[in-house]
Amino acid sequence: MKEYREVRNHLLSMLEELDDRLGKITDDVKHADKPLDQDFSEQAVEAENDEVLDALGNSARVEVEKIKQAISRIDSGTYGICLICGETIRNERLAALPYANLCIRCAQRKEGR
């Protein structure tokens, strides 16, 4: 756990940033700052924008879950170990994607490469 203290702190920072972003997205989708426009064409544009915001929010929620799982793996002592083959995940991969749970070989196999 001590060896991953910095990684854990980085993951917690990422989590805070994503939570903040999700809050802003939620407020935007709820139109908390203004009512819906009376013009139908403007409502259509706003609906399209809401769809984009929903997709961004869903993506952020998935990333939040991955980060929480990575923090849990750090806490349990299993961080940096591939979930499929059990081999060590290279530090370069973890530096690029700190919530990676598969080594590059298993990730590529899973993607069908």
N, C-alpha and C positions, 0 to 999 in steps of 0.2 A: 504494500500500500504506500509506503514512504516514497518509493521510486516513482510513483504516479501522482504525487501530491499536486505538482504543477498542472498536470493534465486534468486532474479532477477540478482544480480551480478554474482552468480554462473552460471546461465543460459547464461549470456552474455559471460562468459569465455568458457563455453562449445561450444557456437556458434563460437567463434574465433578459437578454436581448430579444430572444424569440417570444417570451411572454409579453414583453412590451409591444413588440410588433403585432402579436395576435390581438392584444387589447385595442390597438389602433385600427386594425382591420375590422374587428367586431364593431367598433364605434362607427366606422365608415359604412359598413353594410347596414347597420341599424338606422343610418342617417340621423345620428344623435344630434348633429349640429344644425340640421335644417330639415324641414318637411320635404316630401316629394314635390317635384315640379308639377305644375298644372298642365303643361304642354305634353301631349301624348308622345311626341317624338323624343322629347327630353327624357321622359320616363323610360322609353325603350333603351336609350343610351345608358341611363343610370342602371337599368336591369342588366345590360351587358357588362357594365363595369362591376356590378355586384357579383356576377358570375366569375369574373377574373379574380376579384378579391376572395371569393369563396375558395377558388382553386389555390391561391396563395396561402390562405389560412389552412387548408387541408394539408398542403405541403409542409407548412411550419409545424403543424400538429404531429405529423409523422416524424419530423426531425426532432421535436421535443421528446417523443417517445424513445427514439434511438439514443438520445443523449441520456435520458433517465436510465435506460438499460445499461449504457456504458458506465455510468456512475455506480450503478448496482454491481457491475462486474468488478470495478475497482475495489469497492467495499468488500466484496466476497473473495477477492484474490484471484479472480479468473480473467481479469482484463489482459488483453494482448494474446489471448489463446483462441485459435480458430475454433468456432463452434462445430465445424464439420469434421476436420481431420485432427484437431487437437494440437497442431503445430503452433509455434510462436509466430505471431503476426509481426512482420518487419517494422522496425521503428519508423522508417520512412513512410510507410503506409499509414501508421497511426498518427504521424505528424500531419499528413495531408488530410486524413479523415479520422479524427480522434474517436469517433464512435463506431469505427469498423469492427465487425465481429467475425469476419472471415479473412483468411489470408488471401493474397491476390490470386493464387492458383484456384482455390475453391470458389472465389467470387466470379472468376472468369468461367469456370465450369457451370456455375449456377445460371449465368447469363447466356450460356450456350455458345461461348466463343471457342 
